[in-house]
Amino acid sequence: MPNLATVLKEEILRLARKEVRAEIVPLRKAAVQSRTDINALKRRMAALEKQVASLSKSSTKAKEKVEPVGDPANIRFSSKGFGTLRRRLGLSAAEMGFLLNASDQSIYKWEQGVRPRDQQLPKIAALRKLSKPQVTELLKSLQK
């Protein structure tokens, strides 16, 4: 007849393994799900970084496309004329700001009578020379 202590010990080990297995299975599933989520986030982050890079390239294109013209001291500026220019080109304040590398709030202030900085005046003068289709095409190319 087997030793009672040995049988009891084996039964305790069997039950302990069964309990541990019941606890480990959900943990393994959670670990697999976590790895899947991490990989999905890595792919999304790579796509967003790629998008940021393309947007930063397009913003540098905007700076290149609207080339400054002339000496800022010789460029005339009228807030009324600036507002008329924006409406003639059919641009929102945000779009005009995007082209001039300024905020839409700055555009509103310039239309209300605040004079832009000297570095902005040549860009505004360059925009005066563009037609509405040219500006629309420029915006499309820059927003890609």
Steps between C-alpha positions, in 0.01 A plus 500: 500500500638837400599747757211735585730803512628428146149464359389817672803688370438383140134601520593845630753544215239394242243744632758779522602446134134508398443831683817658359404392145156657545665828598770496230275447194322840528835669565646348183199620300539851645871501413428399140234771472739758645769409246243531220392843626860617530577396143188679374603816686851478355357478148269794567785705645715431192215612273450819703873577495496456124204737476675758719808479280296558187317793662825659609628466144187666370534788747852560373358496148260774605792712609670433167192559282404838640833666439560838658504783248688824546610701799248511788552874537372560145192276526172672571246332728136579549280298733201564274698386196619193683144399588395557140791285379397213727138517384603532133711187530217321681715400795409450862718666762653161583588434136648848459698447820623164371628665182666786688628282786291694753206419727142567399475738795783704350311518172193635680712759683664612176155549349397709803790742460801346674804525271681170431866460580747595230581134432136435402459793261700348209294181523177699490632689196579168330143379566362812330655383174326160505158423355228301674570176301872532572436540871256207501757280324771617741285406800423158354868427436601616847235303686606165350 
